[in-house]
Amino acid sequence: MAAFTRKLNKLFRTVRPDGGDVEYPNKEVAAAIGISDAQVSYLRRGKRGIPRARILRALEKFFGARKGYLDPDADPTITGKVDQQLAMIDWLRENGLLQHVINECVLRLETHEAEADIPAAS
């Protein structure tokens, strides 16, 4: 259970709304995944056992982590990759680059979508 709690709290510390400086509130995460904010609090403090797979998948999806990351018997390859991604997010934030990277990605997506909407010349 300690590994689950550590990974869950790492997701909270690292993945933040709009790449900002404030963690997602327990209440917002709870509402998004369909459990109570008290249950999220218990999970973060290690006061509850590992939740059902449905809740694990919902937490992973909410934070954008690969499926299986929060599993008690998670594949070390998945855990390693997600931990590397989280470390990169931390590094970008600490060096003042995270918001720039987010903005660049959004701009590229918007440009790609706009180009896809342009009808082909006949």
RODO-2510 file (C-alpha; in nm, 4 decimals, decimal comma):
residues 122
     n   res          X          Y          Z
     1     m     0,0000     0,0000     0,0000
     2     a     0,2888     0,2377     0,0668
     3     a     0,3913     0,2212    -0,3011
     4     f     0,0353     0,3075    -0,4111
     5     t     0,0159     0,6037    -0,1719
     6     r     0,3585     0,7294    -0,2813
     7     k     0,2669     0,7087    -0,6515
     8     l    -0,0744     0,8707    -0,5997
     9     n     0,0775     1,1617    -0,4098
    10     k     0,3481     1,1958    -0,6754
    11     l     0,0715     1,2385    -0,9346
    12     f    -0,0955     1,5048    -0,7193
    13     r     0,2351     1,6905    -0,6645
    14     t     0,3385     1,6809    -1,0288
    15     v     0,0277     1,6951    -1,2491
    16     r    -0,1446     2,0264    -1,1835
    17     p    -0,4295     2,2204    -1,3427
    18     d    -0,2979     2,4083    -1,6486
    19     g     0,0584     2,3283    -1,5411
    20     g     0,0239     2,5760    -1,2543
    21     d     0,1653     2,5849    -0,9040
    22     v    -0,1342     2,4489    -0,7113
    23     e    -0,2269     2,0813    -0,6798
    24     y    -0,5680     1,9561    -0,7807
    25     p    -0,7979     1,9689    -0,4777
    26     n    -0,9102     1,6293    -0,3480
    27     k    -1,2696     1,7420    -0,4046
    28     e    -1,2118     1,8065    -0,7769
    29     v    -1,0418     1,4705    -0,8301
    30     a    -1,3148     1,2937    -0,6322
    31     a    -1,5924     1,4535    -0,8376
    32     a    -1,4170     1,3644    -1,1622
    33     i    -1,3748     0,9963    -1,0746
    34     g    -1,6984     0,9400    -0,8830
    35     i    -1,5875     0,8952    -0,5221
    36     s    -1,6008     1,1175    -0,2133
    37     d    -1,3316     1,3721    -0,1337
    38     a    -1,2948     1,1976     0,2040
    39     q    -1,2087     0,8742     0,0228
    40     v    -0,9447     1,0560    -0,1864
    41     s    -0,8026     1,1999     0,1353
    42     y    -0,7891     0,8541     0,2956
    43     l    -0,6147     0,7114    -0,0115
    44     r    -0,3565     0,9914    -0,0119
    45     r    -0,2820     0,9335     0,3586
    46     g    -0,2641     0,5562     0,3240
    47     k    -0,5658     0,5086     0,5520
    48     r    -0,7481     0,2836     0,3060
    49     g    -0,6401    -0,0226     0,1147
    50     i    -0,5763    -0,0293    -0,2567
    51     p    -0,9002     0,0736    -0,4296
    52     r    -1,0840    -0,1315    -0,6891
    53     a    -0,9488    -0,1417    -1,0440
    54     r    -1,2210     0,0981    -1,1636
    55     i    -1,0954     0,3668    -0,9267
    56     l    -0,7309     0,2982    -1,0129
    57     r    -0,8067     0,3378    -1,3848
    58     a    -1,0076     0,6557    -1,3199
    59     l    -0,7211     0,8083    -1,1191
    60     e    -0,4695     0,7157    -1,3883
    61     k    -0,6913     0,8639    -1,6577
    62     f    -0,7514     1,1838    -1,4594
    63     f    -0,3774     1,2435    -1,4143
    64     g    -0,2804     1,1176    -1,7591
    65     a    -0,0727     0,8269    -1,6282
    66     r    -0,0378     0,5010    -1,8198
    67     k    -0,2839     0,2280    -1,7374
    68     g    -0,1401     0,0037    -1,4674
    69     y     0,0839     0,2667    -1,3031
    70     l    -0,1114     0,2589    -0,9758
    71     d    -0,1524    -0,1197    -0,9656
    72     p     0,0020    -0,2896    -0,6619
    73     d     0,1854    -0,5295    -0,8949
    74     a     0,2616    -0,2680    -1,1613
    75     d     0,4987    -0,3609    -1,4402
    76     p     0,8327    -0,1957    -1,3510
    77     t     0,8665    -0,0804    -1,7129
    78     i     0,5407     0,1162    -1,6884
    79     t     0,6313     0,2549    -1,3462
    80     g     0,9756     0,3580    -1,4702
    81     k     0,8396     0,5353    -1,7779
    82     v     0,5724     0,7238    -1,5843
    83     d     0,8226     0,8201    -1,3148
    84     q     1,0568     0,9547    -1,5882
    85     q     0,7731     1,1591    -1,7375
    86     l     0,6822     1,2979    -1,3962
    87     a     1,0466     1,3855    -1,3303
    88     m     1,0577     1,5718    -1,6627
    89     i     0,7466     1,7698    -1,5692
    90     d     0,9082     1,8586    -1,2348
    91     w     1,2296     1,9662    -1,4108
    92     l     1,0406     2,1800    -1,6627
    93     r     0,8413     2,3442    -1,3823
    94     e     1,1494     2,4080    -1,1662
    95     n     1,3277     2,5686    -1,4625
    96     g     1,0322     2,7862    -1,5621
    97     l     0,9752     2,6032    -1,8898
    98     l     0,6588     2,4018    -1,8275
    99     q     0,4093     2,6714    -1,9252
   100     h     0,6077     2,7445    -2,2425
   101     v     0,6010     2,3759    -2,3411
   102     i     0,2262     2,3544    -2,2701
   103     n     0,1570     2,6668    -2,4771
   104     e     0,3700     2,5347    -2,7652
   105     c     0,1864     2,2011    -2,7629
   106     v    -0,1533     2,3709    -2,7611
   107     l    -0,0491     2,5988    -3,0477
   108     r     0,0714     2,3028    -3,2526
   109     l    -0,2505     2,1103    -3,1884
   110     e    -0,4637     2,4101    -3,2844
   111     t    -0,2577     2,4645    -3,6011
   112     h    -0,2867     2,0960    -3,6923
   113     e    -0,6638     2,1019    -3,6361
   114     a    -0,7019     2,4206    -3,8413
   115     e    -0,5002     2,2706    -4,1274
   116     a    -0,7168     1,9591    -4,1179
   117     d    -1,0262     2,1793    -4,1659
   118     i    -0,8911     2,3448    -4,4829
   119     p    -1,0601     2,1874    -4,7855
   120     a    -0,8266     2,0406    -5,0460
   121     a    -0,7835     2,2439    -5,3653
   122     s    -0,9597     2,0904    -5,6659
***
